[in-house]
Amino acid sequence: MGGFKESAITSENDQDVDICDHCGEAIYSGQVVWKVGSEMYCNRSCLESGIQIVTLRV
Ligand SMILES: [Zn+2]
């Protein structure tokens, strides 16, 4: 009897390559992300809240 384990990985094309440093969302190969220093953000609103960017009229 071998200790054989089947892996549940079925996707070929959309493997996650990283994780958003702000919300923990998986970042997939080919996805456009924002990077600030070594921090990775999965989308723009994540980036804005992550580094506290505000848009204001002065
Ligand atoms: Zn995110």
N, CA, C, O and the ligand as a Tripos MOL2 file, in Angstrom:
@<TRIPOS>MOLECULE
protein
  233   231    59     0     0
PROTEIN
NO_CHARGES

@<TRIPOS>ATOM
      1 N           0.8480   -1.2050    0.0000 N.3       1 MET1
      2 CA          0.0000    0.0000    0.0000 C.3       1 MET1
      3 C           0.8840    1.2550    0.0000 C.2       1 MET1
      4 O           1.6960    1.4680    0.9000 O.2       1 MET1
      5 N           0.7040    2.0420   -0.9970 N.am      2 GLY2
      6 CA          1.4830    3.2790   -1.0850 C.3       2 GLY2
      7 C           0.6940    4.4420   -0.5480 C.2       2 GLY2
      8 O          -0.5320    4.4810   -0.6500 O.2       2 GLY2
      9 N           1.3910    5.3690    0.0120 N.am      3 GLY3
     10 CA          0.7080    6.5770    0.4830 C.3       3 GLY3
     11 C           0.5300    7.5630   -0.6390 C.2       3 GLY3
     12 O           1.1940    8.5980   -0.7010 O.2       3 GLY3
     13 N          -0.3850    7.2210   -1.5290 N.am      4 PHE4
     14 CA         -0.5530    8.0210   -2.7310 C.3       4 PHE4
     15 C          -1.5660    9.1170   -2.5150 C.2       4 PHE4
     16 O          -2.6770    8.8560   -2.0530 O.2       4 PHE4
     17 N          -1.2020   10.3320   -2.8400 N.am      5 LYS5
     18 CA         -2.1100   11.4610   -2.6350 C.3       5 LYS5
     19 C          -2.4020   12.1630   -3.9490 C.2       5 LYS5
     20 O          -1.4920   12.5550   -4.6800 O.2       5 LYS5
     21 N          -3.6730   12.3110   -4.2310 N.am      6 GLU6
     22 CA         -4.0410   13.0470   -5.4350 C.3       6 GLU6
     23 C          -4.1270   14.5300   -5.1360 C.2       6 GLU6
     24 O          -4.7060   14.9360   -4.1280 O.2       6 GLU6
     25 N          -3.5670   15.3150   -5.9870 N.am      7 SER7
     26 CA         -3.6660   16.7500   -5.7750 C.3       7 SER7
     27 C          -4.9100   17.2860   -6.4640 C.2       7 SER7
     28 O          -5.3610   16.7530   -7.4780 O.2       7 SER7
     29 N          -5.4420   18.3280   -5.9050 N.am      8 ALA8
     30 CA         -6.6980   18.8730   -6.4130 C.3       8 ALA8
     31 C          -6.4700   19.9810   -7.4370 C.2       8 ALA8
     32 O          -7.3920   20.7120   -7.7980 O.2       8 ALA8
     33 N          -5.2460   20.0900   -7.8890 N.am      9 ILE9
     34 CA         -4.9510   21.1500   -8.8570 C.3       9 ILE9
     35 C          -5.4240   20.7350  -10.2480 C.2       9 ILE9
     36 O          -4.9300   19.7690  -10.8280 O.2       9 ILE9
     37 N          -6.3890   21.4880  -10.7650 N.am     10 THR10
     38 CA         -6.9300   21.1480  -12.0750 C.3      10 THR10
     39 C          -6.6920   22.2430  -13.1090 C.2      10 THR10
     40 O          -6.6970   21.9890  -14.3140 O.2      10 THR10
     41 N          -6.4850   23.4480  -12.6250 N.am     11 SER11
     42 CA         -6.3260   24.5400  -13.5730 C.3      11 SER11
     43 C          -4.9350   24.5130  -14.2010 C.2      11 SER11
     44 O          -3.9520   24.1720  -13.5420 O.2      11 SER11
     45 N          -4.8650   24.8700  -15.4590 N.am     12 GLU12
     46 CA         -3.5770   24.8940  -16.1440 C.3      12 GLU12
     47 C          -3.1290   26.3230  -16.3980 C.2      12 GLU12
     48 O          -1.9600   26.6740  -16.2380 O.2      12 GLU12
     49 N          -4.0920   27.1270  -16.7960 N.am     13 ASN13
     50 CA         -3.7490   28.4460  -17.2920 C.3      13 ASN13
     51 C          -3.7750   29.5280  -16.2220 C.2      13 ASN13
     52 O          -3.0140   30.4940  -16.2740 O.2      13 ASN13
     53 N          -4.6560   29.3500  -15.2630 N.am     14 ASP14
     54 CA         -4.8410   30.4410  -14.3150 C.3      14 ASP14
     55 C          -4.3410   30.0770  -12.9160 C.2      14 ASP14
     56 O          -5.0600   30.2290  -11.9290 O.2      14 ASP14
     57 N          -3.1430   29.6110  -12.8510 N.am     15 GLN15
     58 CA         -2.5810   29.3320  -11.5340 C.3      15 GLN15
     59 C          -2.2680   30.6380  -10.8250 C.2      15 GLN15
     60 O          -1.8170   31.6050  -11.4390 O.2      15 GLN15
     61 N          -2.5100   30.6480   -9.5450 N.am     16 ASP16
     62 CA         -2.1920   31.8700   -8.8130 C.3      16 ASP16
     63 C          -0.7000   31.9310   -8.5480 C.2      16 ASP16
     64 O          -0.0760   30.9520   -8.1380 O.2      16 ASP16
     65 N          -0.1520   33.0950   -8.7930 N.am     17 VAL17
     66 CA          1.2910   33.2660   -8.6970 C.3      17 VAL17
     67 C           1.6920   34.0470   -7.4620 C.2      17 VAL17
     68 O           2.8390   33.9890   -7.0170 O.2      17 VAL17
     69 N           0.7270   34.7850   -6.9100 N.am     18 ASP18
     70 CA          1.0510   35.5880   -5.7350 C.3      18 ASP18
     71 C          -0.2310   35.9010   -4.9840 C.2      18 ASP18
     72 O          -1.3180   35.4850   -5.3840 O.2      18 ASP18
     73 N          -0.0950   36.6180   -3.9200 N.am     19 ILE19
     74 CA         -1.2510   36.9750   -3.1030 C.3      19 ILE19
     75 C          -1.1940   38.4680   -2.8250 C.2      19 ILE19
     76 O          -0.1340   39.0150   -2.5210 O.2      19 ILE19
     77 N          -2.3360   39.1130   -2.9300 N.am     20 CYS20
     78 CA         -2.4210   40.5420   -2.6450 C.3      20 CYS20
     79 C          -2.0140   40.8020   -1.1950 C.2      20 CYS20
     80 O          -2.5140   40.1570   -0.2730 O.2      20 CYS20
     81 N          -1.1100   41.7420   -1.0080 N.am     21 ASP21
     82 CA         -0.6400   42.0300    0.3430 C.3      21 ASP21
     83 C          -1.6710   42.7720    1.1740 C.2      21 ASP21
     84 O          -1.5460   42.8730    2.3940 O.2      21 ASP21
     85 N          -2.6800   43.2870    0.5090 N.am     22 HIS22
     86 CA         -3.6900   44.0520    1.2400 C.3      22 HIS22
     87 C          -4.8980   43.2070    1.6260 C.2      22 HIS22
     88 O          -5.2770   43.1800    2.7970 O.2      22 HIS22
     89 N          -5.5090   42.5180    0.6660 N.am     23 CYS23
     90 CA         -6.7390   41.7800    0.9630 C.3      23 CYS23
     91 C          -6.5380   40.2620    0.9660 C.2      23 CYS23
     92 O          -7.4440   39.5190    1.3450 O.2      23 CYS23
     93 N          -5.3690   39.8040    0.5490 N.am     24 GLY24
     94 CA         -5.1050   38.3740    0.5820 C.3      24 GLY24
     95 C          -5.6750   37.6130   -0.5990 C.2      24 GLY24
     96 O          -5.6160   36.3840   -0.6410 O.2      24 GLY24
     97 N          -6.2220   38.3370   -1.5520 N.am     25 GLU25
     98 CA         -6.7960   37.7510   -2.7580 C.3      25 GLU25
     99 C          -5.6810   37.1520   -3.6310 C.2      25 GLU25
    100 O          -4.5870   37.7100   -3.7240 O.2      25 GLU25
    101 N          -5.9670   36.0330   -4.2550 N.am     26 ALA26
    102 CA         -4.9700   35.4090   -5.1280 C.3      26 ALA26
    103 C          -4.7520   36.2570   -6.3730 C.2      26 ALA26
    104 O          -5.6940   36.8170   -6.9330 O.2      26 ALA26
    105 N          -3.5120   36.3400   -6.7900 N.am     27 ILE27
    106 CA         -3.1720   37.0560   -8.0120 C.3      27 ILE27
    107 C          -2.7550   36.0160   -9.0450 C.2      27 ILE27
    108 O          -1.9050   35.1640   -8.7890 O.2      27 ILE27
    109 N          -3.3780   36.1080  -10.2200 N.am     28 TYR28
    110 CA         -3.1670   35.0750  -11.2190 C.3      28 TYR28
    111 C          -2.1610   35.4970  -12.2720 C.2      28 TYR28
    112 O          -1.9030   36.6810  -12.4860 O.2      28 TYR28
    113 N          -1.6120   34.5030  -12.9080 N.am     29 SER29
    114 CA         -0.6750   34.7410  -13.9950 C.3      29 SER29
    115 C          -1.3260   35.5670  -15.0940 C.2      29 SER29
    116 O          -2.4080   35.2240  -15.5710 O.2      29 SER29
    117 N          -0.6910   36.6250  -15.4880 N.am     30 GLY30
    118 CA         -1.2200   37.4860  -16.5330 C.3      30 GLY30
    119 C          -2.0490   38.6450  -16.0220 C.2      30 GLY30
    120 O          -2.4030   39.5420  -16.7870 O.2      30 GLY30
    121 N          -2.3600   38.6350  -14.7370 N.am     31 GLN31
    122 CA         -3.1670   39.7040  -14.1510 C.3      31 GLN31
    123 C          -2.3450   40.9850  -13.9940 C.2      31 GLN31
    124 O          -1.1500   40.9440  -13.7010 O.2      31 GLN31
    125 N          -3.0130   42.1190  -14.1950 N.am     32 VAL32
    126 CA         -2.3470   43.4010  -13.9660 C.3      32 VAL32
    127 C          -2.4910   43.7660  -12.4990 C.2      32 VAL32
    128 O          -3.5990   43.8010  -11.9640 O.2      32 VAL32
    129 N          -1.3730   44.0360  -11.8580 N.am     33 VAL33
    130 CA         -1.3910   44.3730  -10.4390 C.3      33 VAL33
    131 C          -0.6190   45.6570  -10.2010 C.2      33 VAL33
    132 O           0.1000   46.1400  -11.0760 O.2      33 VAL33
    133 N          -0.7760   46.1950   -9.0220 N.am     34 TRP34
    134 CA         -0.0150   47.3850   -8.6270 C.3      34 TRP34
    135 C           1.0220   46.9550   -7.6080 C.2      34 TRP34
    136 O           0.7490   46.1550   -6.7130 O.2      34 TRP34
    137 N           2.2010   47.4960   -7.7610 N.am     35 LYS35
    138 CA          3.2480   47.1290   -6.8340 C.3      35 LYS35
    139 C           3.8770   48.3910   -6.2570 C.2      35 LYS35
    140 O           4.2620   49.3020   -6.9900 O.2      35 LYS35
    141 N           3.9710   48.4270   -4.9410 N.am     36 VAL36
    142 CA          4.5980   49.5570   -4.2640 C.3      36 VAL36
    143 C           5.7020   48.9880   -3.3890 C.2      36 VAL36
    144 O           5.4300   48.3380   -2.3800 O.2      36 VAL36
    145 N           6.9350   49.2310   -3.7740 N.am     37 GLY37
    146 CA          8.0450   48.5850   -3.0770 C.3      37 GLY37
    147 C           7.9140   47.0850   -3.2680 C.2      37 GLY37
    148 O           7.9300   46.5990   -4.3990 O.2      37 GLY37
    149 N           7.7840   46.3530   -2.1820 N.am     38 SER38
    150 CA          7.6130   44.9120   -2.2970 C.3      38 SER38
    151 C           6.1620   44.4940   -2.0710 C.2      38 SER38
    152 O           5.8340   43.3090   -2.1130 O.2      38 SER38
    153 N           5.3000   45.4750   -1.8310 N.am     39 GLU39
    154 CA          3.8840   45.1900   -1.5940 C.3      39 GLU39
    155 C           3.1400   45.0690   -2.9150 C.2      39 GLU39
    156 O           3.3270   45.8750   -3.8270 O.2      39 GLU39
    157 N           2.3010   44.0590   -3.0020 N.am     40 MET40
    158 CA          1.5420   43.8130   -4.2080 C.3      40 MET40
    159 C           0.0640   44.0310   -3.9310 C.2      40 MET40
    160 O          -0.4590   43.5900   -2.9070 O.2      40 MET40
    161 N          -0.6060   44.7170   -4.8540 N.am     41 TYR41
    162 CA         -2.0360   44.9930   -4.7080 C.3      41 TYR41
    163 C          -2.7820   44.4730   -5.9250 C.2      41 TYR41
    164 O          -2.3660   44.6840   -7.0640 O.2      41 TYR41
    165 N          -3.8980   43.7860   -5.6650 N.am     42 CYS42
    166 CA         -4.5800   43.0760   -6.7460 C.3      42 CYS42
    167 C          -5.3650   44.0060   -7.6680 C.2      42 CYS42
    168 O          -5.5560   43.6820   -8.8400 O.2      42 CYS42
    169 N          -5.8140   45.1290   -7.1770 N.am     43 ASN43
    170 CA         -6.5210   46.0620   -8.0350 C.3      43 ASN43
    171 C          -6.3920   47.4730   -7.5030 C.2      43 ASN43
    172 O          -5.7870   47.7050   -6.4560 O.2      43 ASN43
    173 N          -6.9620   48.4050   -8.2290 N.am     44 ARG44
    174 CA         -6.7170   49.7990   -7.9020 C.3      44 ARG44
    175 C          -7.3500   50.2300   -6.5830 C.2      44 ARG44
    176 O          -6.7450   50.9860   -5.8230 O.2      44 ARG44
    177 N          -8.5560   49.7570   -6.3080 N.am     45 SER45
    178 CA         -9.1820   50.1680   -5.0490 C.3      45 SER45
    179 C          -8.4410   49.5640   -3.8590 C.2      45 SER45
    180 O          -8.3800   50.1610   -2.7840 O.2      45 SER45
    181 N          -7.8910   48.3940   -4.0600 N.am     46 CYS46
    182 CA         -7.0750   47.7680   -3.0350 C.3      46 CYS46
    183 C          -5.8270   48.6060   -2.7770 C.2      46 CYS46
    184 O          -5.4320   48.8300   -1.6330 O.2      46 CYS46
    185 N          -5.2280   49.0540   -3.8530 N.am     47 LEU47
    186 CA         -4.0460   49.9060   -3.7530 C.3      47 LEU47
    187 C          -4.3680   51.1930   -3.0240 C.2      47 LEU47
    188 O          -3.6340   51.6160   -2.1310 O.2      47 LEU47
    189 N          -5.4670   51.8100   -3.4120 N.am     48 GLU48
    190 CA         -5.8330   53.0950   -2.8240 C.3      48 GLU48
    191 C          -6.0990   52.9760   -1.3280 C.2      48 GLU48
    192 O          -5.6620   53.8240   -0.5490 O.2      48 GLU48
    193 N          -6.8070   51.9340   -0.9250 N.am     49 SER49
    194 CA         -7.0560   51.7760    0.5020 C.3      49 SER49
    195 C          -5.8200   51.2450    1.2250 C.2      49 SER49
    196 O          -5.6180   51.5160    2.4080 O.2      49 SER49
    197 N          -5.0000   50.4890    0.5020 N.am     50 GLY50
    198 CA         -3.7990   49.9240    1.1220 C.3      50 GLY50
    199 C          -2.7710   50.9710    1.4620 C.2      50 GLY50
    200 O          -2.1680   50.9230    2.5350 O.2      50 GLY50
    201 N          -2.5590   51.9170    0.5700 N.am     51 ILE51
    202 CA         -1.5650   52.9450    0.8650 C.3      51 ILE51
    203 C          -2.2200   54.2840    1.1470 C.2      51 ILE51
    204 O          -1.5560   55.3190    1.2120 O.2      51 ILE51
    205 N          -3.5400   54.2450    1.3150 N.am     52 GLN52
    206 CA         -4.3200   55.4010    1.7380 C.3      52 GLN52
    207 C          -4.1820   56.5980    0.8160 C.2      52 GLN52
    208 O          -3.9220   57.7260    1.2370 O.2      52 GLN52
    209 N          -4.3650   56.3040   -0.4420 N.am     53 ILE53
    210 CA         -4.4650   57.3720   -1.4330 C.3      53 ILE53
    211 C          -5.8770   57.9190   -1.3770 C.2      53 ILE53
    212 O          -6.8380   57.1490   -1.3420 O.2      53 ILE53
    213 N          -6.0180   59.2270   -1.3680 N.am     54 VAL54
    214 CA         -7.3390   59.8150   -1.5030 C.3      54 VAL54
    215 C          -7.3190   60.7880   -2.6750 C.2      54 VAL54
    216 O          -6.3230   61.4640   -2.9320 O.2      54 VAL54
    217 N          -8.4240   60.8380   -3.3630 N.am     55 THR55
    218 CA         -8.5530   61.7880   -4.4560 C.3      55 THR55
    219 C          -9.3700   62.9640   -3.9420 C.2      55 THR55
    220 O         -10.4880   62.7790   -3.4600 O.2      55 THR55
    221 N          -8.8340   64.1460   -4.0380 N.am     56 LEU56
    222 CA         -9.5730   65.3000   -3.5520 C.3      56 LEU56
    223 C          -9.3290   66.5270   -4.4370 C.2      56 LEU56
    224 O          -8.3030   66.6530   -5.1060 O.2      56 LEU56
    225 N         -10.2910   67.3970   -4.4080 N.am     57 ARG57
    226 CA        -10.1670   68.6570   -5.1400 C.3      57 ARG57
    227 C          -9.7180   69.7420   -4.1730 C.2      57 ARG57
    228 O         -10.2770   69.8830   -3.0850 O.2      57 ARG57
    229 N          -8.7190   70.4970   -4.5670 N.am     58 VAL58
    230 CA         -8.2150   71.5240   -3.6580 C.3      58 VAL58
    231 C          -8.4660   72.9210   -4.2130 C.2      58 VAL58
    232 O          -8.1070   73.9120   -3.5770 O.2      58 VAL58
    233 ZN         -6.2570   43.0970   -2.9850 Zn       59 ZN59
@<TRIPOS>BOND
     1     1     2 1
     2     2     3 1
     3     3     4 2
     4     3     5 am
     5     5     6 1
     6     6     7 1
     7     7     8 2
     8     7     9 am
     9     9    10 1
    10    10    11 1
    11    11    12 2
    12    11    13 am
    13    13    14 1
    14    14    15 1
    15    15    16 2
    16    15    17 am
    17    17    18 1
    18    18    19 1
    19    19    20 2
    20    19    21 am
    21    21    22 1
    22    22    23 1
    23    23    24 2
    24    23    25 am
    25    25    26 1
    26    26    27 1
    27    27    28 2
    28    27    29 am
    29    29    30 1
    30    30    31 1
    31    31    32 2
    32    31    33 am
    33    33    34 1
    34    34    35 1
    35    35    36 2
    36    35    37 am
    37    37    38 1
    38    38    39 1
    39    39    40 2
    40    39    41 am
    41    41    42 1
    42    42    43 1
    43    43    44 2
    44    43    45 am
    45    45    46 1
    46    46    47 1
    47    47    48 2
    48    47    49 am
    49    49    50 1
    50    50    51 1
    51    51    52 2
    52    51    53 am
    53    53    54 1
    54    54    55 1
    55    55    56 2
    56    55    57 am
    57    57    58 1
    58    58    59 1
    59    59    60 2
    60    59    61 am
    61    61    62 1
    62    62    63 1
    63    63    64 2
    64    63    65 am
    65    65    66 1
    66    66    67 1
    67    67    68 2
    68    67    69 am
    69    69    70 1
    70    70    71 1
    71    71    72 2
    72    71    73 am
    73    73    74 1
    74    74    75 1
    75    75    76 2
    76    75    77 am
    77    77    78 1
    78    78    79 1
    79    79    80 2
    80    79    81 am
    81    81    82 1
    82    82    83 1
    83    83    84 2
    84    83    85 am
    85    85    86 1
    86    86    87 1
    87    87    88 2
    88    87    89 am
    89    89    90 1
    90    90    91 1
    91    91    92 2
    92    91    93 am
    93    93    94 1
    94    94    95 1
    95    95    96 2
    96    95    97 am
    97    97    98 1
    98    98    99 1
    99    99   100 2
   100    99   101 am
   101   101   102 1
   102   102   103 1
   103   103   104 2
   104   103   105 am
   105   105   106 1
   106   106   107 1
   107   107   108 2
   108   107   109 am
   109   109   110 1
   110   110   111 1
   111   111   112 2
   112   111   113 am
   113   113   114 1
   114   114   115 1
   115   115   116 2
   116   115   117 am
   117   117   118 1
   118   118   119 1
   119   119   120 2
   120   119   121 am
   121   121   122 1
   122   122   123 1
   123   123   124 2
   124   123   125 am
   125   125   126 1
   126   126   127 1
   127   127   128 2
   128   127   129 am
   129   129   130 1
   130   130   131 1
   131   131   132 2
   132   131   133 am
   133   133   134 1
   134   134   135 1
   135   135   136 2
   136   135   137 am
   137   137   138 1
   138   138   139 1
   139   139   140 2
   140   139   141 am
   141   141   142 1
   142   142   143 1
   143   143   144 2
   144   143   145 am
   145   145   146 1
   146   146   147 1
   147   147   148 2
   148   147   149 am
   149   149   150 1
   150   150   151 1
   151   151   152 2
   152   151   153 am
   153   153   154 1
   154   154   155 1
   155   155   156 2
   156   155   157 am
   157   157   158 1
   158   158   159 1
   159   159   160 2
   160   159   161 am
   161   161   162 1
   162   162   163 1
   163   163   164 2
   164   163   165 am
   165   165   166 1
   166   166   167 1
   167   167   168 2
   168   167   169 am
   169   169   170 1
   170   170   171 1
   171   171   172 2
   172   171   173 am
   173   173   174 1
   174   174   175 1
   175   175   176 2
   176   175   177 am
   177   177   178 1
   178   178   179 1
   179   179   180 2
   180   179   181 am
   181   181   182 1
   182   182   183 1
   183   183   184 2
   184   183   185 am
   185   185   186 1
   186   186   187 1
   187   187   188 2
   188   187   189 am
   189   189   190 1
   190   190   191 1
   191   191   192 2
   192   191   193 am
   193   193   194 1
   194   194   195 1
   195   195   196 2
   196   195   197 am
   197   197   198 1
   198   198   199 1
   199   199   200 2
   200   199   201 am
   201   201   202 1
   202   202   203 1
   203   203   204 2
   204   203   205 am
   205   205   206 1
   206   206   207 1
   207   207   208 2
   208   207   209 am
   209   209   210 1
   210   210   211 1
   211   211   212 2
   212   211   213 am
   213   213   214 1
   214   214   215 1
   215   215   216 2
   216   215   217 am
   217   217   218 1
   218   218   219 1
   219   219   220 2
   220   219   221 am
   221   221   222 1
   222   222   223 1
   223   223   224 2
   224   223   225 am
   225   225   226 1
   226   226   227 1
   227   227   228 2
   228   227   229 am
   229   229   230 1
   230   230   231 1
   231   231   232 2
@<TRIPOS>SUBSTRUCTURE
     1 MET1         2 RESIDUE 1 A MET
     2 GLY2         6 RESIDUE 1 A GLY
     3 GLY3        10 RESIDUE 1 A GLY
     4 PHE4        14 RESIDUE 1 A PHE
     5 LYS5        18 RESIDUE 1 A LYS
     6 GLU6        22 RESIDUE 1 A GLU
     7 SER7        26 RESIDUE 1 A SER
     8 ALA8        30 RESIDUE 1 A ALA
     9 ILE9        34 RESIDUE 1 A ILE
    10 THR10       38 RESIDUE 1 A THR
    11 SER11       42 RESIDUE 1 A SER
    12 GLU12       46 RESIDUE 1 A GLU
    13 ASN13       50 RESIDUE 1 A ASN
    14 ASP14       54 RESIDUE 1 A ASP
    15 GLN15       58 RESIDUE 1 A GLN
    16 ASP16       62 RESIDUE 1 A ASP
    17 VAL17       66 RESIDUE 1 A VAL
    18 ASP18       70 RESIDUE 1 A ASP
    19 ILE19       74 RESIDUE 1 A ILE
    20 CYS20       78 RESIDUE 1 A CYS
    21 ASP21       82 RESIDUE 1 A ASP
    22 HIS22       86 RESIDUE 1 A HIS
    23 CYS23       90 RESIDUE 1 A CYS
    24 GLY24       94 RESIDUE 1 A GLY
    25 GLU25       98 RESIDUE 1 A GLU
    26 ALA26      102 RESIDUE 1 A ALA
    27 ILE27      106 RESIDUE 1 A ILE
    28 TYR28      110 RESIDUE 1 A TYR
    29 SER29      114 RESIDUE 1 A SER
    30 GLY30      118 RESIDUE 1 A GLY
    31 GLN31      122 RESIDUE 1 A GLN
    32 VAL32      126 RESIDUE 1 A VAL
    33 VAL33      130 RESIDUE 1 A VAL
    34 TRP34      134 RESIDUE 1 A TRP
    35 LYS35      138 RESIDUE 1 A LYS
    36 VAL36      142 RESIDUE 1 A VAL
    37 GLY37      146 RESIDUE 1 A GLY
    38 SER38      150 RESIDUE 1 A SER
    39 GLU39      154 RESIDUE 1 A GLU
    40 MET40      158 RESIDUE 1 A MET
    41 TYR41      162 RESIDUE 1 A TYR
    42 CYS42      166 RESIDUE 1 A CYS
    43 ASN43      170 RESIDUE 1 A ASN
    44 ARG44      174 RESIDUE 1 A ARG
    45 SER45      178 RESIDUE 1 A SER
    46 CYS46      182 RESIDUE 1 A CYS
    47 LEU47      186 RESIDUE 1 A LEU
    48 GLU48      190 RESIDUE 1 A GLU
    49 SER49      194 RESIDUE 1 A SER
    50 GLY50      198 RESIDUE 1 A GLY
    51 ILE51      202 RESIDUE 1 A ILE
    52 GLN52      206 RESIDUE 1 A GLN
    53 ILE53      210 RESIDUE 1 A ILE
    54 VAL54      214 RESIDUE 1 A VAL
    55 THR55      218 RESIDUE 1 A THR
    56 LEU56      222 RESIDUE 1 A LEU
    57 ARG57      226 RESIDUE 1 A ARG
    58 VAL58      230 RESIDUE 1 A VAL
    59 ZN59       233 GROUP 0 **** ****
